[in-house]
Amino acid sequence: MTTTDKTKKGRVFSYARWSSDQQSFGDSQKRQLEMANDWCRRNGCALEEQTYTDRGVSGWRGQNRQSGALAALLRIVEPGDRILIEDNDRWSREPVLDSLNALRDAVRRGLTIVFLKTGITVNKSNFDDPSVLFPNFFQSFLANQENQKRSERVRSAMAARRKTMESGTPVKGRLPCWLDWSEKEGKPVVNAEKAAVVKKLFDLCIAGHGLSQIERLMKDIPPITYRPSYRSQIARWNGFFIHRTLSDRSVLGFQRSSGLKIYPAIIDEQTFYRAAAKLKSRKKLTVAVNHQNNNLFTGLVTCGRCGSTYYRLRAKAKNKAFDYLVCSGALRHATSCRKLQAVNYERLEKSFLSLMSQTDLIQRALFGQRQSSRVDAIQAELDDTRRQCEKYVKLIEIDENPSRRMVENLKLLEAKEDRLTRELETEQAKAMAQVAPDKAYEQFQASLTSEPENRSKLSEILRDLVDKIVVQKGGRDSEYSVHLKSAKTPITIMMRQTGWLIGPIDVLPGHVMPFDDPRVTTY
């Protein structure tokens, strides 16, 4: 065919579509392209080199025509061009009127659309012809109904699966990557090798390693992902998968979509919630690897005046370096704090470690004045709410015509019961994530004795023991308060040029011991 003939008749484009990714590995594309080439041979024309294909794109909502390859093709075609499509359902599976209106709008532009399977050619002049309109109408109707039936079957199957899972029975399907389906037992079983890798991820997280560091430490262990598409790629860990695994309640036995506990657990709840607490805390404690062992108090020291976190800075004078903790609000000029209120880091650390060596004092703080538990408070309120609900239920049962106010009060109490139940579950999860302060103190003393140089480990353990360290006053004579977890009263320390004083825990916060107290340590 000459160029002149091709221009006169217009260009010929092939468009193909299929709905699922699995069909990409079949012969859908090959079959549709062969039908287009065969039509061109019979009609003495040639296809354009560029073909337009929507792979795994559904036509039920018109996605292919709105944002897919068909949309791109409709933007570049001109009057006189022809589009070859296997069948009407490749064009659209939308409701009949939507499909036909879209087809009419296309041919009104001067295009010709050929449905290869039925041999129907649609253009502006014959769109309303019964021999063209009726087949297109019924083909569009059948295409839409087929998708509607398929959707109903899938919805019914998913409802049946969910009903089965709600009864506590797991079903065969996509499982977490550390589980395998046993055909013999008819239930999921733990893959011991993969479960051991998941436990290692949790151990590394609880030990204080961040996602990037865990990724580096796991580089010699093959990933355990269950997605087949990953197996063809380079096997390596990534922070997203590690974070998702550490925060996925499937390790506790919960099914992702239903939230029901139907799988075997591979991690205990305390380990899971401790890892969750570590992930949450590390969002505020990011520090460069070459500085991770410098500051023992990263994220713990705050300003008593503005509440900002203290940063560690280094100053040099006469060829000697001095490290200070400075209020971040002063550095940003965001508060009225001044840089002159900085605390000498070496003196702060020395006085703090000396305080930690006062075992009797620390134990008095941890056990003598323990804060009331938030879990106990919520549980008590929840029990009281449930008792009130039971009273209203009994009153309504014996009254044939209960007042509207009584029913409304019962509804309010039931809503309060639901809210308190959720709060209790949240607080219990937090409590499980925490290490008991007395045990954290023992771990801190043991690590300080056995691994004093491993400051990153000391810092992580310290967060299970200390809630915060508040600097009340900086400068040469500094004052700070140590708030131990579960302790009601903080321990106040005044750092003088000649020594430091420990504030007793049996007086109001802010009071300090006399300077001549025998527990004063000088340096």
C-alpha positions as CSV (number, residue, x, y, z in Angstrom):
1,M,0.0,0.0,0.0
2,T,1.3,3.4,-0.9
3,T,1.6,6.3,1.6
4,T,-1.1,8.2,-0.3
5,D,-3.6,5.3,0.0
6,K,-2.8,4.9,3.7
7,T,-3.3,8.6,4.4
8,K,-6.6,8.6,2.4
9,K,-8.1,5.7,4.3
10,G,-6.6,6.8,7.7
11,R,-4.5,5.0,10.2
12,V,-5.3,1.6,11.7
13,F,-4.7,1.0,15.4
14,S,-5.0,-2.2,17.5
15,Y,-6.3,-2.0,21.0
16,A,-6.3,-5.0,23.4
17,R,-7.4,-5.4,27.0
18,W,-7.7,-8.0,29.7
19,S,-8.8,-7.8,33.3
20,S,-6.4,-9.7,35.4
21,D,-2.6,-9.9,35.8
22,Q,-2.7,-13.7,35.5
23,Q,-3.9,-13.3,31.9
24,S,-0.7,-11.4,31.0
25,F,1.1,-14.8,31.1
26,G,-1.5,-16.4,28.7
27,D,-2.2,-15.8,25.1
28,S,-4.6,-12.9,25.4
29,Q,-2.3,-10.4,23.8
30,K,-1.1,-12.8,21.1
31,R,-4.6,-13.8,20.1
32,Q,-6.0,-10.3,19.9
33,L,-3.0,-9.0,17.9
34,E,-3.2,-11.9,15.5
35,M,-6.9,-11.1,14.9
36,A,-6.0,-7.5,14.1
37,N,-3.3,-8.5,11.7
38,D,-5.6,-11.0,9.9
39,W,-8.2,-8.3,9.5
40,C,-5.6,-6.0,8.0
41,R,-4.4,-8.6,5.5
42,R,-8.0,-9.2,4.3
43,N,-8.7,-5.5,3.9
44,G,-5.4,-4.5,2.4
45,C,-4.1,-2.3,5.1
46,A,-1.4,-2.3,7.7
47,L,-1.4,-1.7,11.5
48,E,0.4,1.2,13.1
49,E,3.6,0.0,14.8
50,Q,2.6,1.3,18.1
51,T,-0.1,-0.8,19.8
52,Y,-2.2,0.1,22.8
53,T,-2.8,-2.5,25.5
54,D,-4.5,-2.3,28.9
55,R,-2.9,-5.2,30.9
56,G,-4.9,-6.2,34.0
57,V,-7.3,-3.2,33.7
58,S,-11.0,-3.8,34.3
59,G,-13.5,-2.2,32.0
60,W,-16.4,-2.5,34.5
61,R,-16.0,1.1,35.7
62,G,-14.6,2.4,32.4
63,Q,-11.1,2.7,33.9
64,N,-9.5,1.8,30.5
65,R,-11.4,4.6,28.8
66,Q,-10.8,7.2,31.5
67,S,-7.1,6.7,32.4
68,G,-5.8,3.6,30.6
69,A,-4.3,2.9,27.2
70,L,-7.6,3.3,25.5
71,A,-7.9,6.9,26.8
72,A,-4.4,7.6,25.4
73,L,-5.4,6.2,22.0
74,L,-8.6,8.2,21.9
75,R,-6.6,11.4,22.5
76,I,-4.3,10.9,19.4
77,V,-6.7,9.5,16.8
78,E,-8.1,11.7,14.0
79,P,-11.1,11.5,11.7
80,G,-10.7,8.6,9.3
81,D,-8.7,6.5,11.7
82,R,-9.8,3.0,12.6
83,I,-9.5,1.1,15.9
84,L,-9.5,-2.7,15.9
85,I,-10.9,-4.4,19.0
86,E,-11.5,-8.1,19.6
87,D,-15.0,-7.8,21.0
88,N,-17.5,-5.4,22.6
89,D,-16.5,-6.4,26.1
90,R,-12.9,-5.3,25.4
91,W,-14.2,-1.8,24.7
92,S,-16.3,-1.6,27.9
93,R,-18.1,-3.6,30.6
94,E,-19.9,-0.6,31.9
95,P,-23.8,-0.4,32.1
96,V,-25.3,-0.5,28.6
97,L,-26.2,3.1,28.3
98,D,-22.7,4.2,29.5
99,S,-21.0,1.9,27.1
100,L,-23.1,2.9,24.1
101,N,-22.8,6.6,24.8
102,A,-19.0,6.3,25.0
103,L,-19.1,4.4,21.7
104,R,-21.3,7.0,20.1
105,D,-19.1,9.9,21.3
106,A,-16.1,8.2,19.7
107,V,-17.5,7.5,16.3
108,R,-19.1,11.0,16.1
109,R,-15.5,12.3,15.9
110,G,-15.1,10.5,12.6
111,L,-13.5,7.3,13.9
112,T,-14.4,3.8,12.8
113,I,-14.4,1.0,15.4
114,V,-14.2,-2.6,14.3
115,F,-15.2,-5.4,16.6
116,L,-13.3,-8.3,15.1
117,K,-15.1,-11.3,16.7
118,T,-18.6,-10.3,15.5
119,G,-17.3,-8.5,12.4
120,I,-19.4,-5.4,13.2
121,T,-18.0,-2.1,12.0
122,V,-19.3,1.0,13.8
123,N,-19.1,4.5,12.4
124,K,-20.9,7.8,12.5
125,S,-23.3,6.9,9.6
126,N,-24.4,3.5,10.7
127,F,-24.4,3.8,14.6
128,D,-28.3,3.9,14.7
129,D,-28.7,1.2,12.2
130,P,-30.6,-1.8,13.8
131,S,-28.1,-4.3,12.4
132,V,-25.4,-2.4,14.3
133,L,-27.2,-0.9,17.3
134,F,-29.0,-4.0,18.5
135,P,-25.9,-6.3,18.5
136,N,-23.9,-3.6,20.3
137,F,-26.7,-3.2,22.8
138,F,-27.0,-6.9,23.7
139,Q,-23.2,-7.4,23.7
140,S,-22.8,-4.5,26.1
141,F,-25.7,-5.9,28.3
142,L,-24.1,-9.4,28.4
143,A,-20.6,-8.0,29.2
144,N,-22.0,-6.0,32.1
145,Q,-24.1,-8.8,33.4
146,E,-21.2,-11.2,33.2
147,N,-19.1,-8.9,35.4
148,Q,-22.1,-8.4,37.7
149,K,-22.5,-12.1,38.2
150,R,-18.7,-12.5,38.8
151,S,-18.8,-9.7,41.4
152,E,-21.7,-11.4,43.2
153,R,-19.9,-14.7,43.2
154,V,-16.8,-13.2,44.6
155,R,-18.7,-11.3,47.2
156,S,-20.6,-14.4,48.2
157,A,-17.4,-16.4,48.4
158,M,-15.7,-13.8,50.5
159,A,-18.8,-13.7,52.8
160,A,-18.6,-17.4,53.2
161,R,-14.9,-17.3,53.9
162,R,-15.4,-14.6,56.5
163,K,-18.2,-16.5,58.2
164,T,-16.0,-19.5,58.4
165,M,-13.2,-17.5,59.9
166,E,-15.6,-15.8,62.4
167,S,-16.3,-19.3,63.7
168,G,-12.6,-19.6,64.5
169,T,-11.8,-21.9,61.6
170,P,-8.9,-20.8,59.3
171,V,-9.4,-21.2,55.5
172,K,-6.9,-21.9,52.8
173,G,-5.7,-18.8,51.0
174,R,-3.0,-16.2,51.2
175,L,-1.2,-16.7,54.5
176,P,1.5,-14.7,56.3
177,C,4.9,-15.7,54.9
178,W,5.9,-17.6,58.1
179,L,2.9,-20.0,57.8
180,D,2.3,-22.9,55.4
181,W,-1.0,-24.6,54.6
182,S,-1.0,-28.3,55.6
183,E,-3.3,-30.2,53.2
184,K,-3.0,-33.2,55.6
185,E,-4.1,-31.3,58.7
186,G,-6.4,-28.9,56.8
187,K,-5.0,-25.8,58.7
188,P,-2.0,-23.4,58.6
189,V,1.2,-24.6,60.3
190,V,4.3,-22.6,61.4
191,N,7.3,-22.7,59.1
192,A,9.9,-23.0,61.8
193,E,12.8,-21.6,59.7
194,K,10.9,-18.5,58.7
195,A,9.5,-18.0,62.2
196,A,13.0,-18.0,63.6
197,V,13.9,-15.2,61.2
198,V,10.9,-13.2,62.3
199,K,11.9,-13.6,65.9
200,K,15.3,-12.4,65.1
201,L,13.8,-9.2,63.7
202,F,12.0,-8.6,66.9
203,D,15.1,-9.3,69.0
204,L,17.1,-6.8,67.0
205,C,14.4,-4.2,67.3
206,I,14.0,-4.7,71.1
207,A,17.8,-4.5,71.4
208,G,17.6,-0.9,70.1
209,H,18.5,-1.3,66.4
210,G,16.7,0.9,63.9
211,L,15.2,-0.3,60.6
212,S,18.3,0.7,58.6
213,Q,20.6,-1.1,61.0
214,I,18.4,-4.2,61.1
215,E,18.5,-4.2,57.3
216,R,22.3,-4.2,57.4
217,L,22.5,-6.9,60.1
218,M,20.1,-9.2,58.1
219,K,21.9,-8.9,54.7
220,D,23.3,-12.4,54.9
221,I,19.9,-14.0,55.7
222,P,17.5,-14.5,52.7
223,P,14.2,-12.6,52.8
224,I,11.2,-14.6,53.8
225,T,8.6,-12.8,51.7
226,Y,5.9,-15.0,50.2
227,R,5.3,-12.9,47.1
228,P,6.3,-14.9,44.0
229,S,7.2,-11.7,42.0
230,Y,9.9,-11.0,44.6
231,R,11.7,-14.2,43.9
232,S,12.7,-13.2,40.4
233,Q,14.3,-10.0,41.8
234,I,17.5,-9.6,43.8
235,A,16.8,-11.0,47.3
236,R,17.4,-8.3,49.8
237,W,15.7,-6.8,52.9
238,N,14.1,-3.4,52.9
239,G,13.0,-1.1,55.7
240,F,9.3,-1.1,54.6
241,F,9.0,-4.9,54.9
242,I,10.8,-5.0,58.2
243,H,8.6,-2.3,59.7
244,R,5.4,-4.0,58.4
245,T,6.5,-7.3,59.9
246,L,7.3,-5.8,63.3
247,S,3.9,-4.0,63.4
248,D,1.9,-6.8,61.9
249,R,-0.5,-8.4,64.4
250,S,-0.4,-11.6,62.3
251,V,2.6,-12.7,64.4
252,L,0.2,-12.8,67.3
253,G,-2.2,-15.0,65.3
254,F,-4.6,-12.3,64.0
255,Q,-5.9,-12.5,60.4
256,R,-5.2,-9.2,58.6
257,S,-8.5,-8.5,57.0
258,S,-10.9,-9.8,59.6
259,G,-8.9,-9.0,62.7
260,L,-9.8,-12.4,64.2
261,K,-7.3,-14.5,66.0
262,I,-7.3,-17.7,64.0
263,Y,-3.6,-18.4,63.2
264,P,-0.9,-19.9,65.3
265,A,1.1,-17.2,67.1
266,I,4.9,-17.1,66.7
267,I,5.6,-14.0,69.0
268,D,4.2,-13.5,72.5
269,E,2.3,-10.3,73.2
270,Q,4.9,-8.7,75.5
271,T,7.6,-9.1,72.8
272,F,5.3,-7.6,70.2
273,Y,4.3,-4.5,72.2
274,R,7.9,-3.9,73.4
275,A,9.0,-3.8,69.8
276,A,6.1,-1.5,69.0
277,A,7.2,0.8,71.7
278,K,10.8,0.8,70.4
279,L,9.6,1.6,66.9
280,K,7.6,4.5,68.2
281,S,10.3,5.9,70.4
282,R,13.0,5.7,67.7
283,K,11.1,8.2,65.6
284,K,12.3,10.9,68.0
285,L,15.8,9.4,68.7
286,T,17.4,9.3,65.3
287,V,21.1,9.9,65.5
288,A,24.0,9.4,63.2
289,V,25.9,6.1,63.5
290,N,29.2,7.8,64.3
291,H,27.5,9.7,67.2
292,Q,25.3,7.0,68.6
293,N,27.6,6.2,71.5
294,N,28.2,9.9,72.5
295,N,25.0,11.0,74.3
296,L,23.7,8.7,77.0
297,F,20.6,10.9,77.4
298,T,19.4,11.3,73.8
299,G,15.7,12.4,73.9
300,L,15.5,12.2,77.7
301,V,16.7,15.6,78.9
302,T,14.2,18.4,78.6
303,C,14.1,22.1,79.6
304,G,12.2,22.9,82.7
305,R,11.3,26.3,81.4
306,C,10.0,25.7,77.9
307,G,9.9,21.9,77.6
308,S,12.2,21.6,74.6
309,T,14.7,18.7,74.3
310,Y,18.3,19.3,75.1
311,Y,20.9,18.8,72.3
312,R,24.5,17.9,72.8
313,L,27.0,20.4,71.4
314,R,30.8,20.6,71.5
315,A,32.8,23.7,72.1
316,K,36.6,24.1,71.9
317,A,38.8,26.4,73.9
318,K,42.6,26.3,74.2
319,N,42.9,23.1,72.2
320,K,40.5,21.4,74.6
321,A,37.0,20.2,73.7
322,F,34.0,20.6,76.1
323,D,30.6,18.9,75.6
324,Y,27.4,20.7,76.7
325,L,23.7,20.0,76.6
326,V,21.8,23.0,75.3
327,C,18.1,23.7,75.1
328,S,16.9,23.2,71.5
329,G,14.5,26.1,72.0
330,A,17.4,28.4,72.6
331,L,19.3,27.1,69.5
332,R,16.2,27.8,67.4
333,H,15.6,31.2,69.1
334,A,12.1,29.9,69.6
335,T,11.9,30.5,73.3
336,S,13.3,32.8,75.9
337,C,15.9,30.3,77.0
338,R,19.5,31.2,76.6
339,K,22.5,29.2,75.5
340,L,24.3,30.3,78.6
341,Q,22.0,27.9,80.6
342,A,23.7,24.9,79.0
343,V,24.7,22.0,81.2
344,N,28.2,20.5,81.2
345,Y,27.7,17.0,79.8
346,E,30.5,15.3,81.6
347,R,29.4,16.6,85.0
348,L,25.8,15.7,84.3
349,E,26.7,12.1,83.3
350,K,29.0,11.7,86.3
351,S,26.4,12.9,88.8
352,F,23.7,10.8,87.2
353,L,25.7,7.6,87.3
354,S,26.6,8.4,90.9
355,L,22.9,8.7,91.6
356,M,22.2,5.4,89.9
357,S,24.8,3.8,92.3
358,Q,22.6,4.8,95.3
359,T,20.7,1.5,95.3
360,D,18.7,2.2,98.5
361,L,17.6,5.6,97.2
362,I,16.5,4.3,93.8
363,Q,14.6,1.4,95.3
364,R,12.8,3.8,97.7
365,A,11.8,5.9,94.7
366,L,10.6,2.9,92.7
367,F,8.7,1.1,95.5
368,G,8.0,3.7,98.2
369,Q,5.8,6.1,96.3
370,R,4.5,4.2,93.3
371,Q,2.1,6.0,91.0
372,S,-1.4,4.7,90.7
373,S,-1.7,2.5,87.6
374,R,-3.7,3.9,84.7
375,V,-4.9,0.4,83.9
376,D,-6.3,0.0,87.5
377,A,-8.1,3.4,87.3
378,I,-9.7,2.5,83.9
379,Q,-10.6,-1.0,85.1
380,A,-12.3,0.4,88.2
381,E,-14.3,3.0,86.2
382,L,-15.2,0.2,83.7
383,D,-16.5,-2.1,86.5
384,D,-18.6,0.7,88.0
385,T,-20.1,1.5,84.5
386,R,-21.0,-2.1,84.0
387,R,-22.7,-2.3,87.4
388,Q,-24.8,0.8,86.5
389,C,-25.7,-0.8,83.1
390,E,-26.9,-4.0,84.9
391,K,-29.1,-1.9,87.2
392,Y,-30.7,-0.2,84.3
393,V,-31.2,-3.5,82.4
394,K,-33.0,-5.0,85.5
395,L,-35.2,-1.9,85.9
396,I,-36.2,-2.0,82.2
397,E,-36.9,-5.7,82.3
398,I,-39.4,-5.3,85.2
399,D,-41.0,-2.2,83.8
400,E,-43.4,-2.9,80.9
401,N,-43.3,0.7,79.8
402,P,-39.8,2.1,80.7
403,S,-39.2,5.8,80.5
404,R,-37.4,7.2,77.5
405,R,-34.8,8.8,79.8
406,M,-34.0,5.4,81.4
407,V,-33.4,3.9,77.9
408,E,-31.3,6.9,76.8
409,N,-29.2,6.6,80.0
410,L,-28.6,3.0,79.3
411,K,-27.4,3.8,75.8
412,L,-25.0,6.4,77.1
413,L,-23.6,4.0,79.7
414,E,-23.1,1.3,77.0
415,A,-21.3,3.8,74.8
416,K,-19.1,4.7,77.8
417,E,-18.5,1.0,78.4
418,D,-17.3,0.6,74.8
419,R,-15.0,3.6,75.1
420,L,-13.5,2.4,78.4
421,T,-13.0,-1.1,77.0
422,R,-11.0,0.3,74.1
423,E,-8.9,2.6,76.4
424,L,-8.3,-0.4,78.7
425,E,-7.0,-2.5,75.8
426,T,-4.7,0.4,74.7
427,E,-3.3,0.9,78.2
428,Q,-2.8,-2.9,78.7
429,A,-0.9,-3.0,75.5
430,K,1.3,-0.1,76.7
431,A,1.9,-1.9,80.0
432,M,2.9,-5.0,78.2
433,A,5.4,-3.1,76.1
434,Q,7.1,-1.7,79.2
435,V,9.8,-3.4,81.3
436,A,9.2,-3.2,85.0
437,P,11.3,-0.3,86.3
438,D,12.9,-2.4,89.0
439,K,14.0,-5.0,86.4
440,A,15.2,-2.2,84.2
441,Y,17.3,-0.9,87.1
442,E,18.9,-4.3,87.5
443,Q,19.6,-4.5,83.8
444,F,21.2,-1.0,83.8
445,Q,23.5,-1.9,86.8
446,A,24.5,-5.2,85.2
447,S,25.3,-3.5,81.8
448,L,27.1,-0.7,83.5
449,T,29.3,-3.2,85.2
450,S,29.8,-5.7,82.4
451,E,29.7,-3.4,79.3
452,P,30.3,0.2,80.3
453,E,31.6,1.0,76.9
454,N,28.4,-0.1,75.2
455,R,26.7,3.2,75.6
456,S,24.0,2.6,73.0
457,K,22.8,-0.4,75.0
458,L,22.9,1.6,78.3
459,S,20.9,4.3,76.6
460,E,18.2,1.9,75.5
461,I,17.9,0.3,79.0
462,L,17.8,3.7,80.5
463,R,14.6,4.5,78.7
464,D,12.8,1.6,80.5
465,L,13.9,3.1,83.8
466,V,13.8,6.9,83.4
467,D,10.8,8.8,82.1
468,K,12.6,12.1,81.7
469,I,15.3,14.3,83.1
470,V,14.2,17.9,83.6
471,V,16.9,20.7,83.8
472,Q,15.5,23.3,86.2
473,K,18.6,25.5,86.0
474,G,21.7,25.5,83.8
475,G,25.0,27.2,84.1
476,R,27.9,26.6,86.5
477,D,25.5,25.6,89.3
478,S,23.0,23.4,87.6
479,E,19.9,21.7,88.9
480,Y,18.0,18.9,87.4
481,S,15.3,16.4,88.4
482,V,15.2,12.7,87.5
483,H,11.7,11.3,86.9
484,L,11.8,7.6,87.4
485,K,9.0,5.5,85.8
486,S,6.3,4.6,88.3
487,A,7.8,6.9,90.9
488,K,5.5,9.6,92.1
489,T,8.1,12.1,93.2
490,P,11.2,13.0,91.2
491,I,14.7,13.1,92.6
492,T,16.2,16.6,92.5
493,I,20.0,17.0,92.1
494,M,22.0,20.3,92.4
495,M,25.4,20.2,90.8
496,R,27.8,22.6,92.5
497,Q,31.3,23.4,91.6
498,T,32.4,21.4,94.7
499,G,29.9,18.6,94.6
500,W,26.3,17.5,94.0
501,L,23.3,17.0,96.3
502,I,20.5,14.5,96.2
503,G,17.0,15.7,97.0
504,P,15.1,13.4,99.4
505,I,12.1,11.7,97.9
506,D,10.0,12.2,101.0
507,V,9.7,16.0,100.7
508,L,8.1,18.2,98.1
509,P,9.8,18.2,94.6
510,G,12.4,20.9,94.4
511,H,13.7,20.6,97.9
512,V,17.3,19.4,98.4
513,M,19.4,18.0,101.1
514,P,21.7,20.2,103.2
515,F,25.2,20.4,101.7
516,D,26.8,18.6,104.7
517,D,24.6,15.5,104.2
518,P,26.9,12.4,104.3
519,R,25.5,11.2,100.9
520,V,26.9,14.3,99.1
521,T,29.6,13.2,96.7
522,T,32.4,15.7,95.8
523,Y,34.7,15.6,92.8
